[in-house]
Amino acid sequence: MSRQYLLGFDVGSSSVKASLVDIDSGTCAATAFYPEHEAPIKSVKNGWAEQAPDMWWTNAKLALAKIMADTGAHGEDIRAIGISYQMHGLVCVDREQRVLRDAIIWCDSRAVPYGERAFNDLGRATCLGTLLNSPGNFTAAKLAWVKDNEPEVYEKIYKVMLPGDYLAMKLSGQINTTIEGLSEGMLWDFNRRRIASFLLDYYGFSHDLLADVVPTFSIQSRVSRQAAMETGLAEGTPISYRAGDQPNNALSLNVFNPGEIASTAGTSGVVYGVLGDVNYDRKSRVNTFAHVNYTEELTRLGVLLCINGTGILNAWMRRNVVPQGLSYGAMNELAAQAPVGSGGVRIIPFGNGAERVLENREVGCSIHGVDFNHHTTAHLLRAAQEGIVFSFCYGMEIMQQMGVNIHDIHAGRANMFLSPTFREALASTSGATIELYETDGSIGAAKGAGMGCGLYHDHTEAFDSLRQLDIITPDEEKRPQYAEAYAEWKDILEKIIRQSKQQ
């Protein structure tokens, strides 16, 4: 008997990744991504960011072909398909399912005025109390921009969808979405537990533009004959899971219930916590969406803290501070030579644009307390890592005020989490235990597909094979030192914020 697999796709802005998970062992049998270099993002004007959805489909097929060849798998060996995708994008298609314009993706900022206008006109209390966020720069606001600026395109739209909905459409010929997807587009009313009609009406959108809603874990559609011919998949294979990349990352790390936290620390950093009650930040400094296991009967929300200036600061240090060619591993060893608190050096890490956690202020990156007669490269490197940790803890305080109980942080062993200094500082400053795992978004999507098709009874069974690599507990002896350094860092940040308000 041939081996049986689950297939997961992760549609990112830099590539599309595909993984095959062996059902018997629960481990990844093969993984691949395309393109091997970052996919292009079109930016015709400052602040714009677009990608051609057909490129995602092409890259998905190429990644799939590679893992099928590597494993010798055939289409009939794949039991179900799951999809993870870059959040908040806008894809518009006509009745023939033809794309009408390039997708406006997550990092495009042109729709900000449309979200702000809705926030002001509808009222802060209404938006935060029902959407749990400002309409901001999310999918609904992007569609409002199209309606206002490209009426000839808007008139032809049959359905709007997210990037993951598009890939599912190409695989199945059917158009549908999920409550989690609607929530990330600001199209779900958490009070009434239905589509946010008041926002559709405000923008003048027809309700018919939205796709049919299907459960996140369910047989959402099946591979069509056309897609089977293009991909080598078996016709009728179920597509049984779909979620945005951050909720899916949490799923990949087996984070489903209140008090559980998932984190990433790549170019930007994310802390994603599960909340069991409807709540929001009054200043909209963090975002709240439906988590993967949210239903109309069960409240499970994902509170998303994003820090733009994370790994990009470490990369800047590598390019501009350390000797040329020094590896990240060697940088981590050098940072560890400096004492806790970096000898008084403090780095504010917000040099990658406006930060939502700072109420969309752009305060920049700044270095404080350098003594030319004492401090070295090691102090600067440690101060950079501690500054990133402190920015996480600053945002986590907001999450805690909302009721997110942070006691365990789950993360993949990658990027900043490869640094022992970073891990120790985060655990000891926050007081949380860090658990490191071997997983990624496409593997998580495959496991989600197994849940959606009924192969697994629940997430406990699905993630029974999740491999824990390390556990980092707070260093009780060093906690007072980290607390003192964090307090000093926070004082500096708050002075900068006060100064920015006066300008």
N, C-alpha and C positions, 0 to 999 in steps of 0.2 A: 504494500500500500504506500502511495506517495505521501510525502510530508504535506501538512496543511498549514496555511498561513493566514495572517491578517495583514492587510495593506494599509499603511498610513501615509498621507500626503501632508506636507507643511508648506503652504504658499507664502513665502516671505517676499520682501521687497528686493532682496539681493539674489535670491535663488528659490527654486522649488526643490524640496527634499522629499524623498520617498524611502520608506523602510518596510521590510517584510519581517513580521514577528512570527516565529515558530510557535504554533499553538500548543504543542506538547510540552515544550520547555519554558515558554513564555519569554524567551530571549530573542534578541534581534539577529536574524539570519543574514541580512544584507541591508546596506543603506547607500544611497547615492544622492547627489544634488547637481542640478544644472541651473545656470551656467557655472563653470568652474571659477570664473571671475565674476565680480558683481554685475548683476543685470542693470541695464541702463534705466535711469529715471529722467524723464523729460521735464525740463524746467524752462518753459518758454519765457516766463516772467519771474521776477524775484518773488519767492514764497510759493511758487507753483510746483507741483510734483505729480506727474502722471506716468502711467505705464499702460502698455497695450495688453488687455486681457488674453488675447490670442498667444502672446509670449508665454504667459503662465501655462497655458494648455500645452504648448510645444515643449516647454521645459519639463512639465509633469510627465509627458510621454517619454522623453529622453531618459529621465531619472528612472522611470518604471522599467524601461527596456534594459537598463544597466543592471538593476537588481534581479530582474528575471533571468538574465543571462548568467549572472554570478551564482545564482542558486540552482539553475536548471529548472526553475518552477514553471508551470503552465497555468493558463488562466483558470482552469477548473480546480487548481490547488488553493485558490484564494477564496476564503469563506465570506469575507466582508471587508468593506472599505470605510476608513475614517478620514476626515479632513480637518486640518487646522489651517488658519489663514491670518494674514495681516489685517488688523481690525480697522473699522471706521471708513473703509474705502467706498466708492460709489461706482457701480457698473450699471450702465443703461442699455437695454436691448429692445428691439422691436418685436412684432408678433412672430417674425420668422427666427427669433432668437439671434439676430445679428447685432453685434455691438455697434452702438450709434456714435460713440466717441471714446477716446482713451479713458481709462479709469482715473478718477481723482483719488489719490491714495492718502494714507493716514497722515503723512507729514506735510501735506498741502495746506496752506494757511489762508487761501483766498476767501474762504467762507466765514472767517471770524466776524466781520461786521454783521452778517446775517444772523448768526447766533446771538451776538450781543443785542441786536435790535429786538429779537424775540424775547430775550431775557428781560429787557427793560419794559417792553410793551405788555407782555403777559404777566410780569411780576416775578420777583425773586422767590417769593413764598410759593407761588403756583408751580414754577419750574422745579425748584429744589424739592418741594413736597410731593411731586408726582413723578418727575423724571429722575430725581435724586442727583441731578447735575444741572449745570447751565447747558442750554442747547449748543453753546460753544462752537467748535469747528468740526462737529461730528457729521454723520452721513446726511441727516435731514437738512442741515444748513448747506451742505455741498449741493444738494438737489435744488435748494432755493436759489443758489447762485446760477445753476444751469437754467432754471426757469426764467430768471431775470435777464441773463446775458446771452443765452443761446436758445431763444424761443423756438427756432426751427428744429432744434434737436429735441427739446422738451415735448413738442407736439407729437413726435414720433414714438415716444417711450411707451412701451407696453408694460414692462416691469423694471423696477430698480432692485438691485441686489448687492450683496457684499462679495468680496473676492472668493470666499469659500462657496457661496451660493452659485457663483459662476462656474467654478470647477465641477460642482455637482451637476449643474445643468449640462455641461459638456459631456459628462460621463453617462447621463441618464436621459437627456432630452426633456426633463421635468424641471420646473422652477418652483422652489420653495425655500423657506428660511426657518429660523428658530426664534424663540422668545429671547434667548441670549443674544442673538444677532440683532433683533429689533432694539434691545436695550442699549447696545453699543452705538446704535445710530440715533438714539434719543427718540425712539418710536414706540416705547412701551410705557404704559401708565401703571406704576407700581401700586397706586392706591386702589384703582378699579380693576387691576389685573387684566388689562386688555390693551389693545392698540391705542396709542396716545392720539385720539381723535382731535383733541383741542389743538395740538401742534400742527397736525395735517390741515385742519381748517384755517389756522392762522396763516400758514404759508400758501393756502389755496391748492393743496395737493388732493387729487382724487384718491380715495381709499383703494381703488382698483390698481394703483401703481405698485402696491405692496404684494409680495408673493404670499402664497398660502403658508400657514404656520404648521410646522411638524415638530414633534418632541425631539429634543437633542439626542436622546438615546432611543432610536426606533428605526424600523425599515422605512427610511425617508423616500427612497427611490431605488431603482435597479439599473444596472448597466444596460444601455441600449444596444441594438444590433450594430448601429453605426459606430458607436464607441468601441464595441468589441472588435470590430474590424480594424480600427485605428490603433488599438492598444495591445491586442492579444489577450485581453481579459475575457472571461466567459460572459456571454449575454445572460442577464438575469442576476448577476452577482449583486447582493444588497449593499447600498450605501447607508450606513446605519449610525453615523455619528458625525457631528460638525460643531466646531467652536472656534472663537477667536483665539489668537495666539497666547494671550496672557491667561485667560481661563483654562486653555488647554495645557499650558505649561504647569499650572497648578494641578490639573488632573494627572499629568505625567509624573508628578511628584507625590501622588496619592493624597492630595489636599482637597477635602470635600466638605468638612464640617467646621462649625464655629470654633475659633481658637487656633486653627491650623493656618500656617503661613507658607507661601512660596516666594522665593526671591531669585532674581537674576542680576548679574552685574557685568554686562558687556559694555558696549559703547555708552549706552545709557543704563540705568539701573531701575529695577522694579521690585517693590514689595507688595505682595498681593495677599490679602487676608480675607477669610470667609467670615461673614456676619450672619447671624440667625434672625435678626430683626430688621425691619425697614428703617434705615437711618441714613443720614447724609451729613457732610460737613457744611456748615452754614456759610463758609467762605469759598466753597467749591475748590479747595486746594488739593483734594483727592477725588477720584472718580469712583462711582458705584454702579456696578452692572449686575445683571442676573448671572449667577454662577452656572456651571454646566448642569448641576442637579437642581436648579430652581424650577419649580412648577407652580401652577396656580394654587396648589394646595400646600406646598412646602417652600418656606422662605429661606433661600440660600443665596446670599449676595456676595459678590467679589468686590472688595474695596481696593482700589488700585492706586498706589503711590508710584509716581515716575520721577526719577532724578535724571535730568539730561546729562549732567556733568559727572559721569562715573568713569568707566574705563577710558574714555577719551582723554581725561586728565592724565592717567597713567601713560597713555600712548604719547601725549605731549611731552611728558617728562622724558620718555625714551628718546624722542626726536631731538630735544633741545637741552637736556640737562646732563644726562649720563654720557659716558664715552660711546662713540659710534660703534654699533655692532653688539652692544651689551644686551643679552637676552632678558626677557621678562623674568625668567627664573633667577638669573643673577641679580636683577634689580630687587627681587623679593628678599634674597639673601642679604643684600646691602641694607635694605630698609630695616631688617631685623637687628642690625647692629646698633641702631639708635634706640634710646630708651623709650618706654611708654610716655606719651606726651610729646615726643619729638624735641625734647629740650626747650620747650616753649614756642616752637615754630607752629603756626596755625595757618592752614590753607582753606580758604572758602572756595569750593570747587565748581561754582556755577558759571563756567565759561563757555557753555554750549547753548546759548540762547536763553530766552525767558523761561522761568521755572514756574510751573503751575502751583507747586507747593509754596511758592513765595507770592501767590496771587498774581501770577504772570509778570512779575518784575524781572528785569534783566540786570542783575547786580554784578555780573562778571566774576572772574576768578581773581583772587587777591591773596598775597602772601604776607604774613604778619609775624613780627618778633624775631627776625633774622639778626643774629650777631655775627658780624664778619670775622671775628676773632675766635669763634667757638663752633659755629655750625658748619656741617659738611653736606655733601651730596646725600649721605645716608639719612640725615635729619629731614632733608627736603622730601626724599622718597617716602619716608615713614609718615611725614605730615600730610602728604598727598593721600595716602591710603587711609589715614585717620580722618582726614577731612571728608572723604567719601563716606566712611562709616558714620560720621557725625551727621551728615546730611540725611542718611537713612534714618537715624534715630530721631532726628528732628521731625521728619514726616511720620514716623511711627507713633510719636506722641499724639499727633492729630488722629490717627487711626484708633489709638487707645481711647481718646475722648469720645469717639463714636461707639465704643463698646467692643472693639476688636481686642480680644485678650491674647497678647503675643507672648507665648512661652516656648514654642518650637518653630524654628525656621527650616524649611526644607529647600534644598538647592541642588543643582547639578554641579559636579566638580569641574568647573570651567571658568575661564576669564578671571575676574578678581578673586573668585573663591578658590583659585589655585594657590593664593598667597596665604601662608600661615599667619602672617602679621594681620592681614585683613580679617581673616576668620576669627582670630583671638580678639581683635579690637571690637568686632561686631558682637560677638557673644558676651564679652565682658562689659561693654557699654550698655547694651540692651538688656542684659540679664537673661537672654534666651539661649536655649541649646540649639546648635546648628547641626542638622543631619544632612550629609552629602550623599547623593545618589548618582548612579550611572543611568542616564536616560536622556531623551530629547523630545521635541514636539512631535515629530513624525511617528516615533515609537508610541508616544502617548495616544496619538490619534488612532493608531492601529488597535491599541488596547480598548479605547473608547468604542471602536467599531465592534469589538467582541462583546462589550456590554450591551450595545444597542441591538445586536442580532440575537441576544439571549445565550450566547456561548458561555459567558460568565454570568453568574447569578447576581453579583454585586461588585463594587470596586475592591473590596477586600480580596475576593478571589482573583480579580483581574490583575491586581498588583502584588500578588503573593510572591512573584518572582523578582520584584523590584530589588535591585542589588544596592544595599547600603555600603558605602565606601568608608565613611568616617563619621565620628560624632565629636563635636567640639563643645565643651561645656564652659561656662564663664569661669575665669581664673579669679577666685575670690580674693586672693592676696593683691591682685593688680586692679580690682574693680574701683577702689577709691581713687587711684591714679587716673584711670580712664574717666571717672566721673568728674574729676577736677578739670581735666583737659577739655572734656565736652562742655562743661559750664563756661570755660573761658572762650571756647570757639563760638558758643551760642551767643555770648555777650557781644562778640565782634560782629557776628551776623546781624543781630538786632540793631546795633548802632548803624550798620550800613543800610538796613531797611529804613530806619528813621530818617537818615540823610536823603534817601531816594524819595521819600514822601515830601520832603521840603523843597526838592528841586522842581 
